[in-house]
Amino acid sequence: MSSPSTPEKTTVDDLSRLPFPRLSARTMRFTLGAPTSWTISPDGSRALFLRSRSGTERSGLLWRLDVESGAQSLLADPVDLLGSADEELPAAERARRERMRQGGAGITAYSTDEAVEHVAVTLSGRVFVLDAATGEVVEVPVAGAAVDPRLSPDGRWVAYHGDGGLHVAPADGSQRGHALAGPDTDLDGDAVTWGLSDFVHAEELGRLRSFWWAPDSASLLVARVDASAVPVTYIADPANPASKPFAVRYPFAGERNPSTTLWHVDLDGSRDEVPWDNESLEYLVDVRWTRGRPALVTVLARRQHTMAALVWSPGEKPTPQRVITDEAWVDVVPGVPAWWGERLLTVEHDGNTDTARLLADGEPITPAGVQVSAVHGVSPESVLLSVWEDECEVRVARLDAAGTWEFLSPSGDLASAKAEGGTLITRVDTLDSVVPVVQVSRGVGRYEVANHVVDAPLRPKPRRLRRAESSDPRAVVLLPRDRPPDDTSPLPVLLDPYGGPHGQRVVNAARAYLESQWWADQGFVVVVADGPGTPGTPSWQRAMDGDFAGPALAAQVRALEMVAEAVGPVADLGRVAIRGWSFGGYLAALAVLDRPDLFHAGIAGAPVTDFALYDTAYTERYLHRPQDMPGSYESQSLLPRAERLERPLLVIHGLADDNVLVANSLRLSSALLAAGRRHQVLPLSGVTHMTPQETVAENLLLAQRDFLAESLPAREA
């Protein structure tokens, strides 16, 4: 396998003069230009991926890689497909991208047939099918605005969600096709959709798809979602008073969830329900339907202490293949349950060794102490896994049928991978570089794929803090890069956490610390700390069972003590600020409300201020239902604490946020005002839970810097 020539990279000469906040915003935090979303052909000879033309262009393009030669060819450019028309996203596609945290444009997802010979993409609600060898394209006539088009395994059909229903059409574009199931039937109403994931499954359980082709391409399994019992919430745009509020059905904690059922639908539209006890197991976590095996239907109890892997074949009733229980909650792990030949793979919590282990038919096949975080692929010969022994790293490993381990990425880095037909594609992020390394391996040949990520003008220098006790948070400290090593003059301290479930900040990747290093260069001792409840061992994560506030705040307090021990008088504990977004915003506000003796200013971005205003699947996993444990919601809420505020607090929230509703910040502001407590609120018009807009992202950083400059106490003489 020869080493390919590297395409010319985007010049950064004109970028080097930009200040960091502007450059970070323009590059979407230095993520644009990386090759992503890999699909490898069954024989491993070719692969498809997405990548923008440069590290500053947001539009994703579809590329083909010839694995042996390394030659890359452009298959689809949104400009060519749409012509002179601007891209216009249907509402369902905007919501889908929000759930994916996808702030880019152009082609952000695609599907292929089983042979990876044809590719389906959607732009502006239109569906295009391409020949993966020649790039020849046809447009498939669709009904309404299409979302999530998926090719059948044989490549003859494309199914998609549109106008609330599921449609199927010939992939050659010869005709419009027909609706298989939709809201125009007697079974449905206005709040019913077929083949489209609802908020709670997409946002909290990671299921972004809601229909699955049969291996023989003759039928599909389709999720039907009835949200008629879910409260309607309106999201308005106060900056444009003539615009109508946007209605969403938001499943608040303790309220009704959408009712999800699964149906087997033939291409002629005939259908039968695939029944299970969805009163007690109401979440549909995943469906996997692979050739030669019955379909796997994974369902989860609302309380999330029970998960069942059901097996189903057409004409039969689903039966449990394995039931997993946990006193706290069962973790949803990407890639499982899955078949490995005739064995069922699951990842389960081994309480005796405090390990998330891979099991085959209930028997552990990975060692104690090695945490399995994802399954990337299964072949007859092996399983491809993400594993770690140190929480700050992720390694890719291969496990064969004989139980032999092989690590495919170096220790100490963050890695992910795809493998098929003897070809392995890995991505590795390190502390040494902001630019990830994407590498193709086949046999003894190995080369890197062209990467257009802009290298950041600053190199973070995080220093791990020593943990005296196992309960101490994982933490790093960053100092100004231009500070002489022997300078002991005091600097204000800024804690920069997320601090909650699923949000790990202390990792072995330079890009994770870019913004924190910029803050340090503004003249702060910056501390990033992950406490109990953040990603880690099962017991570490379960520290937040029933209590968000206690473990999260205690970890940040301990991090302050740890940094004082590490850098001594350089950390001025008389001038301490804390900032965060989402759970981090909740934590920042909590800190200045509960511990004003330690925290002197706070910036709360998009905070959940009352968990009764957040969704079911996330909140009830940790705090249970309000009807069952009402005291847990009162004790976690910031609203009763409002009268305690005595430190400067800046609250920031996007008015278009459909994840953490702006009502959270407005109610906190009202409670603070009622208590006579001064504070600042920065509303962001048209901004969702993400802040991908360039000017917003840049100026938001600068506004926070100015707030802290004005709010922290003056240095004592």
C-alpha positions in Angstrom: 0.0 0.0 0.0 1.6 3.2 -1.1 1.6 6.5 0.8 -0.8 8.9 -0.8 0.1 12.4 -1.7 -1.4 14.9 0.7 -3.9 17.5 -0.8 -2.9 21.1 -0.3 -4.0 22.4 3.1 -5.8 25.6 3.6 -3.3 28.4 4.3 -3.4 29.9 7.7 -1.4 33.0 7.0 -4.5 35.1 7.0 -5.7 33.4 10.2 -2.6 33.9 12.3 -3.5 37.5 12.9 -6.9 36.8 14.3 -7.4 36.9 18.1 -8.1 33.5 19.7 -11.8 34.1 20.4 -12.4 35.0 16.8 -10.3 32.1 15.4 -11.9 29.6 17.8 -15.4 30.8 16.7 -14.5 30.7 13.0 -13.1 27.1 13.2 -15.9 25.9 15.4 -13.5 25.4 18.3 -10.9 23.9 15.9 -13.1 21.0 14.7 -13.7 22.0 11.1 -11.7 20.2 8.4 -11.3 16.9 10.2 -12.3 13.7 8.3 -15.3 12.1 10.1 -18.2 9.7 9.7 -16.3 6.9 8.1 -17.9 3.9 6.3 -15.7 1.1 5.0 -16.8 -1.3 2.3 -17.2 -5.0 3.2 -14.0 -6.0 1.4 -12.1 -3.1 3.0 -10.9 -1.7 -0.4 -12.6 1.7 -0.2 -14.1 4.1 2.4 -16.4 7.1 2.5 -16.1 10.0 4.8 -17.1 13.7 5.4 -14.8 16.6 5.5 -15.0 20.3 4.8 -12.6 21.9 2.3 -10.7 23.8 5.0 -10.5 24.4 8.7 -12.8 27.5 8.4 -15.5 26.2 6.0 -18.6 24.8 7.7 -20.1 22.9 4.7 -19.5 19.2 4.9 -18.5 17.4 1.6 -18.7 13.6 0.9 -15.4 12.0 -0.1 -14.3 8.6 -1.3 -10.9 7.0 -0.3 -9.3 4.2 -2.3 -7.6 2.4 0.6 -4.8 0.7 -1.4 -3.6 3.8 -3.2 -4.7 6.4 -0.7 -6.3 8.4 -3.5 -9.2 10.7 -2.5 -12.0 11.8 -4.7 -14.9 14.3 -4.1 -18.2 12.5 -4.4 -20.7 15.3 -3.4 -20.5 19.0 -2.9 -23.6 20.7 -1.6 -23.1 23.6 -4.0 -23.2 21.3 -7.0 -26.3 19.4 -5.7 -28.3 22.5 -4.8 -27.1 24.7 -7.6 -27.8 28.4 -6.9 -30.3 27.7 -4.1 -29.3 28.4 -0.5 -29.5 25.5 2.0 -32.8 25.7 4.0 -33.2 23.2 6.8 -36.6 21.7 7.6 -37.6 22.1 11.3 -37.2 18.4 11.9 -33.7 18.4 10.4 -32.7 21.5 12.5 -33.9 19.6 15.6 -32.0 16.5 14.6 -28.8 18.5 14.1 -29.3 20.1 17.5 -29.5 16.7 19.1 -26.3 15.7 17.2 -24.6 18.9 18.4 -23.9 19.5 14.7 -23.3 23.2 14.1 -22.0 22.7 10.6 -23.7 22.9 7.3 -23.9 20.9 4.0 -23.7 17.2 4.2 -23.7 16.2 7.9 -24.8 12.6 7.6 -25.3 9.9 4.9 -26.3 6.3 4.5 -25.2 3.5 2.2 -26.4 0.2 0.9 -24.8 -3.0 2.3 -22.1 -3.1 -0.4 -21.3 0.6 0.0 -21.9 1.1 -3.7 -24.6 3.8 -3.3 -24.9 6.7 -1.0 -28.0 8.7 0.1 -27.8 12.3 1.4 -30.3 15.0 2.1 -30.0 18.8 1.6 -32.8 21.3 2.2 -35.2 18.4 2.6 -34.3 17.0 -0.9 -32.8 13.4 -1.3 -29.9 12.6 -3.6 -28.5 9.1 -4.3 -25.0 8.8 -5.6 -22.9 6.1 -7.2 -20.0 5.6 -4.8 -17.6 4.7 -7.6 -18.4 7.4 -10.2 -20.2 10.1 -8.2 -23.1 10.0 -10.6 -26.1 11.5 -8.9 -29.9 11.3 -9.2 -32.4 13.2 -7.2 -35.3 11.1 -5.7 -38.7 12.9 -5.8 -39.9 13.1 -2.2 -43.1 14.0 -0.4 -42.6 17.1 1.7 -39.2 17.8 3.3 -37.2 14.6 3.8 -35.2 13.7 6.9 -32.8 10.9 7.5 -32.9 9.1 4.2 -31.6 5.5 4.4 -30.9 3.1 1.6 -32.1 -0.5 1.7 -29.4 -3.1 2.0 -29.7 -4.0 -1.7 -29.6 -0.4 -2.8 -32.9 -0.5 -4.7 -35.0 1.7 -2.2 -34.6 4.7 -0.1 -36.8 5.3 2.9 -37.1 8.6 4.7 -39.2 10.5 7.2 -41.4 13.3 5.7 -44.6 15.1 6.7 -44.9 13.1 9.9 -44.8 9.7 8.1 -42.4 7.2 6.7 -42.0 7.1 2.9 -40.2 4.8 0.5 -39.2 5.5 -3.1 -37.0 3.8 -5.8 -33.4 4.8 -5.3 -33.0 5.4 -9.1 -35.2 8.4 -8.9 -37.7 7.0 -11.4 -40.8 7.9 -9.3 -41.9 9.6 -6.1 -42.7 6.4 -4.3 -45.4 6.1 -1.6 -46.1 6.5 2.1 -45.7 3.4 4.2 -47.1 4.8 7.4 -48.1 8.3 8.2 -50.4 10.6 10.2 -53.1 10.4 7.5 -54.2 7.0 8.7 -57.0 6.3 11.1 -54.5 5.2 13.7 -52.8 8.6 13.9 -53.4 12.2 15.0 -51.5 15.4 14.7 -49.0 14.5 17.5 -48.0 11.2 15.9 -44.9 10.6 13.8 -43.5 7.5 12.1 -39.7 7.0 11.7 -38.6 10.1 13.5 -36.9 10.1 17.0 -38.5 12.2 19.7 -36.6 14.6 21.9 -36.0 12.4 24.8 -34.7 9.3 22.8 -32.4 11.5 20.7 -31.1 13.8 23.3 -30.7 11.5 26.3 -30.6 8.0 25.0 -28.6 8.6 21.8 -31.1 7.1 19.4 -31.1 9.4 16.4 -32.8 6.9 14.0 -36.3 5.4 14.1 -36.5 3.0 11.3 -34.4 0.0 10.3 -34.4 -2.0 7.1 -34.7 -5.8 7.1 -31.6 -7.6 5.8 -33.6 -8.8 2.7 -34.8 -5.2 1.9 -38.4 -6.4 1.8 -39.6 -4.6 5.0 -38.7 -2.3 7.8 -39.1 -2.0 11.5 -40.5 1.5 12.3 -40.9 3.4 15.5 -44.3 5.1 15.9 -44.2 8.0 18.4 -47.5 9.4 19.9 -46.7 12.6 21.8 -50.3 13.7 22.3 -50.0 13.3 26.1 -46.8 15.3 26.3 -47.1 19.0 27.4 -46.8 21.6 24.7 -44.1 24.1 25.2 -43.7 27.3 23.2 -40.4 28.8 22.2 -40.7 32.4 21.1 -38.3 34.8 19.4 -38.8 38.1 21.4 -36.4 39.9 19.0 -38.9 39.3 16.2 -42.3 39.9 17.7 -44.1 39.2 14.4 -42.9 35.6 14.3 -45.1 32.9 15.8 -43.8 30.9 18.7 -42.5 27.5 17.9 -44.4 24.7 19.6 -42.6 21.6 20.9 -43.7 18.8 23.1 -41.3 18.7 26.0 -41.4 15.8 28.4 -40.8 17.5 31.8 -39.6 15.3 34.7 -42.6 13.6 36.2 -44.8 14.3 33.2 -46.0 11.9 30.4 -43.4 10.7 27.9 -44.3 10.1 24.3 -45.7 6.6 23.7 -43.3 4.7 21.5 -44.3 1.5 19.7 -42.5 -0.6 17.1 -44.1 -1.9 13.9 -43.1 -4.3 11.2 -44.0 -2.6 7.9 -43.9 -4.3 4.4 -43.2 -2.3 1.3 -46.9 -2.5 0.4 -47.8 -0.7 3.6 -49.2 -3.6 5.5 -48.0 -3.7 9.1 -48.1 -5.5 12.4 -47.1 -4.2 15.8 -44.1 -5.8 17.5 -45.5 -5.9 21.0 -43.6 -5.7 24.3 -44.6 -4.5 27.8 -44.0 -0.8 27.1 -45.8 0.2 30.2 -42.9 -1.1 32.3 -40.2 -0.8 29.6 -41.2 2.4 27.8 -37.9 3.5 26.2 -37.0 2.0 22.9 -33.2 2.2 23.1 -32.1 0.6 19.9 -33.0 -1.9 17.1 -30.4 -4.1 15.3 -31.4 -6.3 12.4 -28.5 -8.1 10.9 -28.3 -10.8 8.3 -28.8 -14.3 9.5 -29.9 -13.4 13.0 -33.3 -12.3 14.5 -33.7 -8.6 15.2 -32.5 -7.3 18.6 -34.9 -4.8 20.2 -33.5 -3.1 23.3 -36.0 -1.5 25.7 -35.5 0.3 29.0 -37.6 1.0 32.0 -38.5 4.6 32.7 -36.7 4.3 36.1 -33.8 2.9 34.0 -33.0 0.1 36.5 -34.0 -2.6 34.0 -33.0 -3.1 30.4 -34.1 -6.0 28.2 -32.7 -7.3 24.9 -35.6 -8.8 23.1 -35.2 -11.1 20.0 -37.9 -10.9 17.3 -38.5 -12.6 13.9 -41.4 -11.8 11.5 -44.5 -13.5 12.5 -43.3 -14.2 16.1 -43.6 -12.4 19.4 -40.5 -10.8 20.9 -38.9 -12.7 23.7 -36.2 -11.7 26.2 -32.7 -12.8 25.3 -31.1 -11.0 28.3 -32.4 -8.8 31.1 -30.0 -6.4 32.8 -30.7 -4.8 36.2 -28.9 -2.3 38.3 -30.0 -0.7 41.6 -29.0 2.7 40.4 -29.4 2.6 36.6 -28.4 0.6 33.6 -26.0 2.4 31.3 -26.7 2.8 27.6 -23.5 1.8 25.9 -23.0 2.6 22.2 -22.8 -0.5 20.0 -24.5 -3.1 22.3 -26.5 -5.2 22.7 -25.3 -6.9 19.5 -24.8 -10.3 18.1 -21.4 -11.9 17.8 -22.2 -15.0 15.8 -24.9 -16.7 18.0 -23.7 -15.0 21.2 -25.2 -11.9 22.6 -22.8 -9.1 23.6 -23.7 -6.7 26.3 -21.7 -4.3 28.5 -22.7 -4.5 32.2 -21.6 -3.2 35.6 -19.6 -5.8 37.5 -20.2 -4.6 41.1 -17.5 -6.9 42.6 -14.7 -5.3 40.6 -16.4 -1.9 39.8 -15.9 -2.5 36.1 -18.0 -2.0 33.0 -17.2 -5.3 31.3 -18.1 -6.9 28.0 -20.2 -10.0 28.4 -21.0 -12.7 25.9 -24.2 -14.5 26.8 -23.8 -13.2 30.4 -20.2 -14.3 30.8 -17.4 -11.6 31.2 -14.9 -11.7 28.3 -12.9 -8.6 29.2 -10.8 -8.3 32.3 -11.6 -6.6 35.6 -10.3 -3.1 35.8 -10.5 -2.5 32.0 -13.6 -0.3 31.4 -15.4 -0.8 28.2 -17.0 2.4 27.0 -18.2 1.5 23.5 -18.3 -1.3 20.9 -17.4 0.0 17.4 -17.9 -3.1 15.4 -18.4 -6.8 15.4 -17.0 -9.3 12.8 -17.0 -13.1 12.9 -13.4 -13.0 14.0 -13.3 -10.1 16.5 -14.9 -7.2 18.4 -13.6 -3.6 18.2 -13.8 -1.8 21.5 -13.1 1.5 23.2 -11.5 0.8 26.6 -9.6 2.6 29.4 -7.8 2.0 32.6 -7.0 5.6 33.3 -10.1 7.8 33.0 -8.3 10.5 31.0 -7.5 8.2 28.1 -9.4 6.0 25.7 -7.7 3.2 23.8 -9.0 1.1 20.9 -8.7 -2.6 21.4 -9.5 -5.7 19.4 -10.7 -8.9 21.1 -10.8 -12.1 19.1 -12.9 -15.2 19.5 -10.1 -16.9 21.5 -10.1 -14.1 24.0 -6.8 -12.5 22.8 -6.4 -8.8 23.4 -4.6 -6.4 21.0 -4.4 -2.7 21.6 -4.6 -0.7 18.4 -3.9 2.7 19.7 -1.2 4.0 22.1 -1.6 4.4 25.8 -2.3 7.9 27.1 -4.3 9.3 24.2 -8.0 9.5 23.1 -8.8 7.2 20.3 -11.7 5.9 18.3 -11.9 3.5 15.3 -13.8 1.8 12.5 -12.8 -1.5 10.9 -14.1 -3.7 8.1 -12.7 -6.2 5.6 -9.1 -6.0 7.0 -9.0 -2.2 7.0 -8.7 -0.2 10.2 -9.3 3.6 10.4 -8.3 5.3 13.7 -8.5 8.8 15.0 -6.2 9.7 17.9 -6.2 13.0 19.9 -3.2 13.8 22.0 -1.9 16.4 24.5 0.9 17.3 22.0 -1.3 18.7 19.2 -4.7 20.2 18.6 -4.9 18.5 15.2 -6.1 14.9 15.5 -4.3 12.1 13.6 -6.5 10.0 11.3 -4.8 6.9 10.1 -5.6 4.1 7.7 -4.1 0.7 8.2 -4.4 -2.4 6.0 -2.0 -5.3 6.3 1.4 -3.8 6.8 0.6 -0.5 5.1 -0.3 2.6 7.1 -0.8 6.3 6.2 -2.5 9.4 7.5 -5.5 11.0 5.8 -5.3 14.7 5.0 -6.6 16.8 7.8 -7.5 20.5 7.4 -8.0 21.3 11.1 -6.4 24.7 11.8 -3.6 24.4 14.3 -4.4 26.7 17.3 -2.0 29.6 17.9 -1.6 28.6 21.5 -0.5 25.3 23.0 -2.2 24.3 26.2 -0.1 23.4 29.2 -2.3 21.5 31.6 -0.7 20.1 34.7 -2.4 17.2 36.5 -3.0 17.8 40.2 -2.1 15.1 42.7 -5.1 13.2 44.2 -4.5 12.5 47.8 -7.6 10.4 48.1 -9.5 8.3 45.6 -12.6 10.6 46.2 -10.6 13.6 45.0 -11.6 15.0 41.7 -9.5 14.5 38.6 -8.1 18.0 38.0 -5.6 20.1 36.0 -4.3 23.6 36.5 -3.2 26.0 33.7 -1.1 29.1 34.2 -0.4 32.0 31.8 2.1 30.7 29.2 4.3 33.8 29.4 4.6 33.7 33.2 8.2 33.2 34.4 8.5 29.9 36.4 9.9 31.7 39.4 7.1 34.3 39.5 5.0 33.8 42.7 2.8 36.9 42.5 -0.8 35.9 43.1 -3.4 35.5 40.3 -7.2 35.2 40.6 -8.5 31.7 40.3 -11.0 30.6 37.7 -12.7 27.2 37.9 -13.9 26.0 34.5 -15.9 22.8 35.0 -18.8 20.9 33.5 -19.0 18.7 36.5 -22.0 16.6 35.7 -22.9 13.2 34.1 -21.5 12.5 30.6 -19.4 15.7 30.5 -15.7 14.8 30.9 -13.4 17.8 30.8 -10.1 16.3 32.1 -8.8 14.2 29.2 -5.6 13.7 27.4 -6.4 15.9 24.4 -5.0 19.4 23.8 -8.1 20.7 22.2 -10.1 20.1 25.4 -8.0 22.8 27.1 -7.7 25.5 24.4 -10.3 27.8 25.9 -9.1 27.2 29.4 -5.5 28.1 28.3 -6.8 31.3 26.8 -8.5 32.2 30.1 -5.2 31.5 31.9 -3.4 33.8 29.5 -5.8 36.5 30.5 -4.2 36.4 33.9 -5.9 33.5 35.8 -5.0 30.3 37.5 -7.5 28.1 35.7 -8.6 24.9 37.3 -10.6 22.2 35.4 -12.0 19.5 37.6 -14.1 16.4 37.1 -15.7 15.2 40.4 -17.7 12.1 41.3 -20.7 11.8 39.1 -18.7 12.7 35.9 -17.6 9.9 33.5 -15.5 7.3 35.3 -15.9 3.9 36.9 -19.5 2.8 37.5 -19.3 3.7 41.3 -17.8 7.1 40.5 -20.6 7.9 38.2 -23.2 6.6 40.6 -22.2 9.2 43.2 -24.9 11.4 41.8 -27.7 8.9 42.4 -30.3 11.1 44.1 -28.0 14.2 44.5 -26.5 16.5 41.9 -25.6 19.4 44.1 -23.6 17.8 46.9 -21.0 15.8 44.9 -20.6 18.4 42.2 -20.0 21.3 44.5 -17.8 19.4 47.0 -15.5 18.4 44.1 -15.0 22.0 43.1 -14.3 23.0 46.7 -11.7 20.2 46.9 -10.2 21.3 43.6 -9.6 24.7 45.1 -7.7 23.1 48.0 -5.7 20.9 45.6 -4.6 23.9 43.4 -3.6 25.8 46.6 -1.4 22.9 47.6 0.0 22.7 44.1 0.9 26.3 43.3 0.8 27.9 46.7 0.4 31.7 46.9 0.1 32.0 43.1 -3.5 31.0 43.6 -5.2 34.0 45.2 -8.1 32.3 47.1 -9.5 35.7 47.9 -10.4 36.2 44.2 -12.1 33.0 42.9 -14.5 32.8 40.0 -16.4 29.9 38.4 -17.9 29.6 34.9 -19.8 26.9 33.1 -22.4 25.9 30.5 -25.4 23.6 30.9 -24.7 21.5 33.9 -21.6 23.6 34.4 -23.9 26.7 34.4 -26.0 25.1 37.2 -22.8 24.3 39.1 -21.4 27.9 38.7 -24.6 29.4 40.1 -24.8 26.8 42.8 -21.3 27.6 43.9 -21.8 31.4 44.4 -25.2 30.7 46.1 -24.1 28.0 48.5 -20.4 28.9 49.1 -20.0 32.7 48.8 -17.1 32.4 51.3 -15.1 30.6 48.6 -16.6 31.7 45.2 -16.6 35.5 44.6 -18.2 35.6 41.1 -20.0 33.2 38.8 -21.0 32.9 35.2 -23.9 30.5 34.6 -24.5 29.7 30.9 -27.8 27.9 29.9 -28.2 26.5 33.5 -30.9 24.1 34.6 -32.1 26.0 37.7 -35.0 23.8 38.6 -34.8 20.1 37.5 -38.6 20.0 37.3 -38.0 22.0 34.2 -35.7 19.4 32.6 -36.6 16.2 30.8 -37.6 12.8 32.0 -34.9 10.4 30.8 -32.0 12.5 32.1 -33.4 13.9 35.3 -35.3 10.8 36.5 -32.2 8.6 36.0 -30.6 10.5 38.9 -33.3 12.2 40.9 -36.1 9.7 40.3 -39.6 11.0 39.6 -40.8 14.0 41.5 -43.9 12.0 42.6 -41.6 9.4 44.2 -39.0 11.7 45.6 -40.3 15.3 45.8 -37.7 16.4 48.3 -34.9 15.6 45.9 -36.1 18.2 43.4 -36.5 20.9 46.0 -33.0 20.2 47.5 -31.4 20.5 44.0 -33.2 23.6 42.8 -31.5 27.0 42.7 -34.7 28.9 43.1 -35.1 28.5 46.9 -31.5 29.6 47.2 -32.0 32.9 45.4 -32.1 34.9 48.6 -28.6 33.8 49.5 -26.9 35.6 46.5 -24.3 38.0 47.7 -21.7 37.6 44.9 -21.8 38.9 41.3 -23.6 36.5 39.0 -24.0 36.6 35.2 -26.7 34.4 33.7 -26.5 33.7 30.0 -29.1 31.8 27.9 -30.1 31.3 24.3 -33.7 32.3 23.7 -34.2 29.5 21.1 -32.8 26.8 23.4 -35.1 23.7 23.1 -32.9 21.6 25.4 -32.5 23.6 28.6 -35.5 26.0 28.2 -34.8 29.7 28.9 -37.6 29.5 31.5 -34.8 28.1 33.8 -32.9 31.3 33.7 -35.9 33.6 33.7 -37.3 31.9 36.8 -34.0 32.2 38.6 -33.8 35.9 37.6 -37.4 36.4 38.9 -36.5 34.7 42.2 -33.4 36.8 42.6 -35.3 40.0 41.8 -38.0 39.1 44.3 -35.3 38.6 46.9 -33.7 41.9 46.1 -30.5 40.3 44.8 -28.7 42.2 42.0 -27.5 40.1 39.1 -27.0 40.3 35.3 -28.8 38.4 32.6 -27.5 38.2 29.0 -30.2 36.8 26.6 -28.9 35.5 23.3 -31.5 36.1 20.5 -31.9 33.2 18.1 -29.3 31.0 19.9 -30.0 27.4 20.9 -28.1 25.3 23.5 -25.1 25.5 21.2 -23.5 28.8 20.2 -22.2 28.0 16.7 -22.7 31.6 15.3 -19.2 33.1 14.9 -19.9 36.6 16.3 -21.9 35.2 19.2 -19.2 32.7 20.1 -16.5 35.3 19.9 -18.2 38.1 21.8 -19.5 35.8 24.4 -16.0 35.0 25.5 -15.1 38.6 25.6 -18.2 39.6 27.5 -17.4 37.0 30.2 -13.9 38.2 30.5 -15.1 41.8 31.0 -17.6 40.7 33.6 -15.0 39.0 35.7 -12.6 42.0 35.4 -15.4 44.2 36.8 -16.7 41.7 39.4 -13.8 40.0 41.1 -12.6 41.8 44.3 -9.5 44.0 43.9 -6.2 42.4 44.9 -5.4 43.0 48.5 -2.2 44.8 49.1 
